Amino acid sequence: MLTLQNLAATYGEGRVVDHIRLQANVGEVTCLVGRNGAGKSTTLKAIMGLIQTSADTLSLDGQDLLSLPTYDRARFGIGYVPQGRDIFQNMSVQDNLRIGLEANRQTQHVPDYIFDLFPILKDFLNRPGGDLSGGQQQQLAIARALVTDPKILILDEPTEGIQPSVIQEIGDVITKLKDKMAILIVEQYLEFVLKIADQCYLLEKGQILMSGPTATIDQTQLKHTLAL
Ligand SMILES: Nc1ncnc2c1ncn2[C@@H]1O[C@H](COP(=O)(O)OP(=O)(O)OP(=O)(O)O)[C@@H](O)[C@H]1O
């Protein structure tokens, strides 16, 4: 379980997010939604230790994360897929996956279940990452995070720039994975969120405006705040 209590993060002087409280549990997909600039990516960067952060609690399965550098947070069990995916374009699919494996202390092999989730990656193992379509690169980025055997998978806007059929496939994969690990997604595509999220947090101007189970959250206010 990932727990954030009273988290704040700054770039230099300006405080971009503040008083963030959030919990992401195994068995659930947790979505953080909000308009452009609300502070969604910043919250994820704070969880990963990529920017200056303070919090009463920032922990994963009881382990304090604030005291760990980014690399050790990944090793402890955070699989993070940043916005834009950050695939190594000139490296093969296989080598992209090998880089993920470096954060795995148990094995140096890609587990079979990952190729069951993303069969295309097996076919394209020797192709450069940059030759893959946007959707395939998103699949590779998720696979690269999964080979670390994470306790939580964190995805920043996984549907961005991806065609609808692949969005559906990614949604199906996320739903399959949630019993193995906690899943936290930042997303602006509300239709996708309402389909896959069990818990929703709405971020507005760096603060959580409302949160709750997707089934009972005020969707009118969600849409209003996202200006849909
Ligand atoms: N490296 C940075 N230095 C200074 N300010 C930044 C930096 N990155 C983001 N910001 C500012 O922090 C605020 C929140 O940005 P953030 O990227 O977290 O928003 P977001 O909700 O993820 O938006 P988007 O959906 O557009 O990605 C914005 O005002 C943004 O301009």
The ligand as a MOL file (V3000), in Angstrom:
LIG
                    3D

  0  0  0     0  0            999 V3000
M  V30 BEGIN CTAB
M  V30 COUNTS 31 33 0 0 0
M  V30 BEGIN ATOM
M  V30 1 N 10.5200 21.6680 -13.9340 0
M  V30 2 C 9.6270 22.5900 -13.5280 0
M  V30 3 N 10.0440 23.7730 -13.0120 0
M  V30 4 C 9.1700 24.7080 -12.5840 0
M  V30 5 N 7.8260 24.5510 -12.6260 0
M  V30 6 C 7.3500 23.4010 -13.1460 0
M  V30 7 C 8.2220 22.3660 -13.6230 0
M  V30 8 N 7.4550 21.3410 -14.0830 0
M  V30 9 C 6.1640 21.7230 -13.8900 0
M  V30 10 N 6.1140 22.9420 -13.3340 0
M  V30 11 C 4.8920 23.6920 -12.9760 0
M  V30 12 O 4.2000 22.9620 -11.9620 0
M  V30 13 C 2.7960 23.0300 -12.1750 0
M  V30 14 C 2.2210 21.6280 -12.2110 0
M  V30 15 O 2.7590 20.9330 -13.3280 0
M  V30 16 P 2.4900 19.3710 -13.5690 0
M  V30 17 O 3.3070 18.9530 -14.7380 0
M  V30 18 O 2.6580 18.6450 -12.3100 0
M  V30 19 O 0.9450 19.3940 -13.9350 0
M  V30 20 P 0.0500 18.2480 -14.5370 0
M  V30 21 O -1.2160 18.2660 -13.7370 0
M  V30 22 O 0.7960 16.9640 -14.5920 0
M  V30 23 O -0.2390 18.8190 -15.9770 0
M  V30 24 P -0.2440 18.0770 -17.4130 0
M  V30 25 O -1.5300 17.3510 -17.4690 0
M  V30 26 O -0.1990 19.2450 -18.3600 0
M  V30 27 O 0.9480 17.1910 -17.4900 0
M  V30 28 C 2.5810 23.8160 -13.4610 0
M  V30 29 O 2.2840 25.1400 -13.1350 0
M  V30 30 C 3.9190 23.7300 -14.1390 0
M  V30 31 O 4.1480 24.8760 -14.9370 0
M  V30 END ATOM
M  V30 BEGIN BOND
M  V30 1 1 1 2
M  V30 2 1 2 3
M  V30 3 2 2 7
M  V30 4 2 3 4
M  V30 5 1 4 5
M  V30 6 2 5 6
M  V30 7 1 6 7
M  V30 8 1 6 10
M  V30 9 1 7 8
M  V30 10 2 8 9
M  V30 11 1 9 10
M  V30 12 1 10 11
M  V30 13 1 11 12
M  V30 14 1 11 30
M  V30 15 1 12 13
M  V30 16 1 13 14
M  V30 17 1 13 28
M  V30 18 1 14 15
M  V30 19 1 15 16
M  V30 20 2 16 17
M  V30 21 1 16 18
M  V30 22 1 16 19
M  V30 23 1 19 20
M  V30 24 2 20 21
M  V30 25 1 20 22
M  V30 26 1 20 23
M  V30 27 1 23 24
M  V30 28 2 24 25
M  V30 29 1 24 26
M  V30 30 1 24 27
M  V30 31 1 28 29
M  V30 32 1 28 30
M  V30 33 1 30 31
M  V30 END BOND
M  V30 END CTAB
M  END
